[in-house]
Amino acid sequence: MRESRGGSERLRLAWITVGPGAFWLLLFVLIPTLLMFVASLLSRGDFGTLSLPLGLRNYLRFFSDPVYLEIIGLSVWIGFWSTLLTIVLGYPLAFYIAGSKRKQVLLLMVIIPFFTNFLIRVYAWIVILQKEGLVNAFITAFGLPPADLFPSTFAVYLASVYTYLPFFVLPLYAAVERIDWSLLEAAYDLGAPPVRAFWEAIFPQTVPGLFAGFLLTFIPAVGTFVISDLLGGGKVVLIGNLIQQQFTSAQNWAFGSAVSMILMALVLLGLWLYARTQGERGMDQLV
């Protein structure tokens, strides 16, 4: 009786703690993903409706057309370099914030952009980068010809780094705050030079925050369509723009769903490869 009563209590506790989150994931993640997968197997009917039969024609269409492969390649390329630039700027910034006496003020400055609508921030870059904007006004003040900054791929990179920098800095800052600095002192005592001491003693402790920031930056940077649409001026077409066009102007929900599933599969593949690499690394350290 006691064992059965204890088991029912544990089951009840599990439902109370895990149940709401599991229900949320089921309702807003798993079911929509399943519906999108089914839609990707259908065809575009009259007036943009979904129609039978089921098949892989949308996936075959994507992988058989080099234009679509170039789009996804460009998306990954821009997402990778945007993320790399974000890491170059955000990594030392997180250390600076963690070591500052005014870290609360600096953190507030990092978070302040979230108080403004995303579209307004993107439009602000148009005002800054356009031919009569602030940057060209500063350039022409020195007698130089105005630069062609908008629309351009450079504008897409710049706005992407600006937009996703807080998403990288905040999780990395949390990891830096938990660093055990005694390991750095031990490395110095053992005769390690500063670069090697940092690489061996400090950097591994920041990897969890670094990876979390990488994911929060790379995934939206690859799938973005607002930044490339507004600042690219139609010249920079990413996979997010392709999906958005299929669901709006083209009215081809089936193909748009297939492209969405392909993008999701690429992201999940990257996560799986990282998890496998980290698992093997952990096993090697244990051995």
N, C-alpha and C positions, 0 to 999 in steps of 0.2 A: 504493500500500500504506500509506504513512504517513497519507494523508488518510482512508482507510477505517478505519485503526486509531485515528486521532484522533477520528473520528466515533463509533465504538463506545465509546471511553472517555468521551466527553461524554454519550452515551446512558446508559451505566452510572452515571456520576456523577449524572445527572438522576434515575434510578430510585432511587438510594440516598438522595438528599436530598429529592426531591419525592414519591417513591413512597409512603412510609408515611403522609404527610399526606393524599395523594390517596385512598389506600385507606380511611383513616379517614372522610373526608368521604363517599365513595361508600357505605360500609357503614352509617354511622350518621346521615347527613343526606340524601343524595340518594335512596337506596332507600326509607327510611321516608316521605319526603315524597311519592314516587311512589305508594307503597302507600296513603297517606292520600288522595291525589287520586283514585285509582281507587275507594276506598271512598266518597268523597263523591259519586260518580256512581251508586252503587248505592242500593237501597231497604232499608228495615227489614223484615225478614221475621219469621216466627213466632219467639217467644222472644228477640227482639232480634238475630237473625242477619242477616247481609248477604245480599241476594238480588238477582237480576236483575229487570228489565232496566236497562241503563245509561241515564242521562238527567240533565237539569239540574234536576230537580224540587226537590232540596234547596236549591239556590241561589235558585230562584224562590220557594220558601216563605220564605226569609230576607228577600229584598228586597220581598216583597209584604205582609209583616206589619209594621205600624208599631211594634209592641212591640220587635221585634228591632232595628230601626233606632234606636229610642230607647236600647236597651242599648248598642249600639256607639258611639252619640253620647256617652252618659254615660261610657263607658270612655275615649274619647279626651279628653273634657273633664277628668276626674279625673286622667288620666295627664299631660295638658298642665300643669295647675296644680300638680300634685305636682312635676313636673320643674322648673317655673319657681321654685317655692319652694326646691327643692334648689339651683338655680343661685344664687339670691339669698344663701343661706347658705354654699354651698360655694365660690363664687368668691373672696370675701375670705379664707375660711379657708385655701384653698390658698396664697395669697400670704403669709398670716401664718406658715404652717408653713415655707414655703420660706425666709423671712427670719429665722426663729427660730434661736437657738443650740442649742435643744433639739429640733431637727426630728425626730430619731430617736424621742424619747419621744412627741412629738405624733403621728407616723405610727403608732406602736404603739397609741396610744389610738384612732386611726381604724380600725385593723385589728382591734382586740380583739373587736368584735361578731361577727366571722366565727368566733371560737372557740366561740361558743354556737349551739346549734341554732336555726334560723329560727323554728320553731313556738314554742319557749320564749320567744323575744324578743317574738313577737306576743302570747302569753298574758300576758306581763309587762305589756303595755299595758292589758290587761283589768283587772288588779289595780290599776293606777295610775288608770285613768279611771272605774271603776265607781262607783256611788253611795256605797259605803262605802270608796272607795279613797283613795289618798294625796292626790290633788288636791282632792277634796271635803273631806277632813279639814282641809287647809290653809285652804280657803275658809270652812268653818264655824267655824274657830278665830277668825275676825274677825267672827263674828255674821252672816254672809251665808248665804242659802239655798243648798243644794247645787245644782250645775249638772248638767244632763242631758247628760253627755259620752259615755256608752256605753249602748247602741249608737248610732252616729251617723255621718254623712258626715265630720264633723270628725275623728273618731277614725281613719277610713280615710286621710284626708289626712295626719294627724300620723304615723301608723305608716309610711305610704309614704315620707314624707320621711326619717324616721329610718332606715328600712331601706336606702334606696338612696343616701343621702348618701355613704357611703364609695366607692360605685361611680363617683360623679362626682368626688370630691375627688382620688382617686389618679391617674387619667390627667391631670387638670388640673395637679396638682402636678408631674408629670413634664414637662409643657410649660413651666411657670413656671420650673423649674430650668434650662431651656435658653434663657431669654430673654437677648437681647443688650441690656444696659442702656445701652450707649453710644448707642443710638438715642434713648433718652430724653434724654440729655444734649445730643445734637445738636438735638433738638426745642426744648429750652429755650434753646439758643444762638441758634436762629432766631427766638426771641420767642414761641413757642407757649405759651399758658396751660396750667396743669397738666392740666385736663380734656382739652383737645385733644391735648396731648402724649401722655397715656396712651392716648387713643383711636386716635391715628395711629401711635404708635411701639410700644406695648406690647400692646394688645389684639389686633392681627392675629397676633402671635406665639403667642397662647394659643388661637387658633381651633381648631387640630387637637385639642388636649386638651379644649377646650370641647365640640366636636362628639362626640368619643369618649365623654365623660361624659354628654352628652345622650342618646346612643343607649343606653348602659348603664343609664340611668335611665328613659327614656321607654318603651322596649319592654317591660321587665318590669312597669312601672307600669300600662300599658294591659292587659296580659294576666294580671295577678294575679287570684287567686281566694281565696287563703287569708286575706289581710288583710281584704278586703271581706266574706268569709263570717263570720269570727270577730268583727271589730270593727263590721261593719255590721249584724250581727244579722238578716240576711235582708232588711233594708230597702234595702240597696245591692247591686243585681245588676249585675255587670259582665260583659263578654263572656267572661272567664275562668270565671266562675261558670256561665254558660250552657253552655260547652263541657264543664265538669266534670259538670254535671247530665245532659247528653246521654250521656256515656260511663258514668255510674253509675246513677242512679235511673231515668232515662228509657229506658236501654238502646237508644238510637238512635244507633249508631255512625256511620251514614251521614250523618245531619244534623250530628252533632258534628264529623265530618271536614270537612264543607262549611263550617261556621262557622270552623274552624281555618284552612282554606285562605283564607277571606275575610280573616281577621286577618293572615295572612302576606302576602297580596297588598297590604293597606294599608301594612304596614311596608315592604315592598319598594318600593312606589310612593313613599313618603316618602324612602327612600334614593336612589332614582333621581332624584327632583326635586332633592335636595340636590347630588348628584354633577353633574347637568347645570348647576345654578346655579354651582357652584364651577368647573366647566370653562369656562363662559362668562366668569366673573370673571377666571380666569387668562389667557384669551385677550385680554381687554380690557387687562389689565396689560401683556401682551407687546406689544400694539399701541401 
